[in-house]
């Protein structure tokens, strides 16, 4: 994926370069359901503290999220609670162990899938 600085040096406006590359969110886990879990608002997420879960936003086919859990606790990842019935790997949630990361991609607005990454 191109870096924002490289895109801007080629003439891409800063806001557009950031939209292409994606933003980073540092999140604290919260809640026990999709409705009260911390909301994911960026494409790259570092979960740094807390207990409970995180909820994906509504998404379109091809959307991806990179999530790293460094909270010291297992994170329960929920699909959006506002997009109807959405599944992650055909289930209602996904557990991400501490010190693990995952890539989530959407194949439709109601189905997303996980790709576990190499332990870090």
LINZI-V881390 format. One record per residue. N is the residue number from 0. RES is the residue in one letter. SS is DSSP state (h for helix, s for strand, l for the rest). NEAR is the number of other C-alpha atoms within 12 Angstrom. Layout:
n=(N N)
res=(RES RES)
ss=(SS SS)
near=(NEAR NEAR)
This chain:
n=(0 1 2 3 4 5 6 7 8 9 10 11 12 13 14 15 16 17 18 19 20 21 22 23 24 25 26 27 28 29 30 31 32 33 34 35 36 37 38 39 40 41 42 43 44 45 46 47 48 49 50 51 52 53 54 55 56 57 58 59 60 61 62 63 64 65 66 67 68 69 70 71 72 73 74 75 76 77 78 79 80 81 82 83 84 85 86 87 88 89 90 91 92 93 94 95 96 97 98 99 100 101 102 103 104 105 106 107 108 109 110 111 112 113 114 115 116 117 118 119)
res=(X X X X X X X X X X X X X X X X X X X X X X X X X X X X X X X X X X X X X X X X X X X X X X X X X X X X X X X X X X X X X X X X X X X X X X X X X X X X X X X X X X X X X X X X X X X X X X X X X X X X X X X X X X X X X X X X X X X X X X X X)
ss=(l l l h h h h h h l l l l h h h h h h h h l l s s s s s s s l l l l l l l s s l l l l s s s s s s s l s s s s l l l l l l l l s s s s s s l l l l l s s s s l l l l l l l l s s l l s l s s s s l l l s s s s s s s s s l l s s s s s s l l l l)
near=(12 16 19 22 19 17 20 19 13 13 13 19 16 19 16 17 22 22 21 21 24 24 23 20 23 26 30 28 37 29 21 21 25 33 22 22 29 34 32 36 24 27 29 27 34 31 41 25 24 26 27 35 37 45 44 48 32 31 31 20 16 17 26 31 37 31 42 40 40 27 30 20 24 28 40 35 49 44 43 35 27 19 21 16 21 30 32 31 23 18 19 25 32 33 28 34 27 27 24 27 31 33 29 37 30 29 21 20 26 30 31 36 33 29 21 24 18 11 14 13)
